Amino acid sequence: MSTSIRWMRLALGVAAILSLTAQAQAQADPQQFMFNTGQSIQPFFDGWAHNPDGSFEFHFGYLNRNYVDEQHIPVGADNHIVGSDPDQGQPDYFYPRKQMRVFSITVPADFGDREVIWQVTVGEEIHQAVGWLQPEWEIDAIPGIQRVDPAVLAVNDTPTLSVNGPASAAVGDAVALTVTASDDGLPPPRVFGGGGQGVLPTFEPVPGPTVPINVPRAHARSRHAPTRTEVDGVTVRLKQMRGPAGARLQTDRYAEGGMATVSGSFAQAGEYLFRVTASDGPATATEDITVTVR
């Protein structure tokens, strides 16, 4: 075989490899796809914290792998705490994507090396969150408390919170809830000043796979999420814990006069549980409200 033919074959082989590489870069890795629906739910252990009485608090959250689809998995065979009371306050409603520190389970001071396992099944996929007292998983009982002046913590009061609304409604009816909250003004609002503080770093995009234009993509702004408002500087959140999908709560981003009005609507009949929190940062008041929809 002549040298020219060998070089020609080598050149063709290199060209083929480069072509395949270019095609691979132009196609999206399936792991990068964002699915609107049809995906499972992964519960996860958020960490544990000390309680003043010597017991421990195990915190749990979840990842709903869907970007749009809400999930309702009633407590039971497909949603339970393994090996003990199957219902320990875990949600049976799942917002799209990630929710952290959704609920907690208190374990005694002598819990030792035992485990708490939360199991969720979607279709044939079984996923578990396993929590135990591994030292590396210890977290602050209150997120961000290390940033608060201890002198402020010593005198800070927990916000007051009151939630009022109808105990029952009908599908399609407009429901009005009122949330009243107040605080002592401590800790003072954080102020980000000069010297580069509070300025987010910028990053250059890293070249990578792109999603084909024929694959629909969900936008974060339109994704259903817990409802939030600021009532005279107090952060108020309304999070659905239980009940069918399709419930919607809406309110203004900011409210004055110590009260926010929340409008609600329900697409399906069932019993809905909403957890309402009012937080000034280091202290949080919590109240649950239940609405039965006919």
Buried (B, 14 or more C-beta within 10 A) or exposed (E): EEEEEEEEEEEEEEEEEEEEEEEEEEEBEEEEBBBBEEBBBBBBBBBBBBBEEEEBBBBBBBBBBBBBBBBBBEBEEBBBBEEEEBEBBBBBBBBBBEBEEBBBBEBEEEBEEEBBBBBBBBEEEEBBBEBBBEEEBEBEBBBEEEEBEEEEBEEBEBBBBBBEBEEEBEEEEEBEBEBBBBBEEBBEEEEEEEEEEEEEEEEEEEEEBEBEEEEEEBEEEEBBBBBEBBBBBBBBBBBBBBBBBBBEBEBEEEBEEBBBEBEBBBEEBBEBBBBBBBBBBBBBBEEEBBBEBE
